Amino acid sequence: MTAANELVRLTVVANQPEAEMIRGLLATNGIESMYRMLDFAAGAWDGYAVAGAREIMVYAGDLEMARELVTTH
C-alpha cells in the first residue's frame, strides 16, 4: 500500500511545455506536482536535457483527482 504522502507517477508527457501545462492545471485545482526527465530524454545522461519526455509526479493521496483532471481536460 502506498502512503498518501509518497510521490507516484501520474503520467508521462512528450516534453517540458506539456509538463508545465499539466502542472498548471493541477496547481489551479490545489494539487502539488513535480516533473522529472526520463532516462531516455535527449541529453539525459549529461544532466542538461532540453527535449524529451517528462514524468509528472503527484502525491498518492491526490492521484485519483489528478487523473480525473488530466483525462477530462
N, C-alpha and C positions, 0 to 999 in steps of 0.2 A: 504494500500500500504506500502511496506517495503522500508525504506530508504537504499540507496546504501551502507552506512557505518554500517549497522546493521548486526550482525552475524546471519547466518542461517545455518541449517543443510544441509550438502552435502550428507553424507551417514553414515551408521553405519557399522563398521567392527568388526571382531571377537576378535582381540587382539591388543596389543601395537605394535608389529613388523609390522603388516599390516598397522596400522595407520601411522607409521613412513615412510613406503614405499610410501604410497599415498601422504603424506605431502611433501616428497622429489620430487615426480613427479610434484606436484603443484608448489613448490618453483622454480624448474627448469624452469617453464613456467611463473614465475613472479606473482604467486598467493599466497598471505599470507593466512595461515590457522592455526588452533589450533585443539587439540582434548581434550576430557574430558571423564572420566569414566561415564558409565551409572549407574543408581542406582542398577541394578541387577548384576553388575560386582562383581566377587568374592572378598569379603573383603571391598566392597564399604562403608559399614556402619562404619568401623573403620578408613577410610581415607587412608589405605595403600594397595590398590588393586594392585596386581601384575599380575592378569589374568582377562580376561573378556572383554566384548565388549567396544568399544570406539566410540564416536560420533565425526565425523570430521566436523568442522565448517569453513565457509568461509564468506567473506563479500558478501552481497546480490548482489552488483554490479558485482561480479566475479562468481556468481553461475552458470550461463549458460555455460561459458567457462570451469569451473571446472568440471561440469557434463560431458561435451563433452570429456575432457581429461580422466576422470576416466572410461567412458564407452568404449573408443577406445583403451585403453591400458590394 
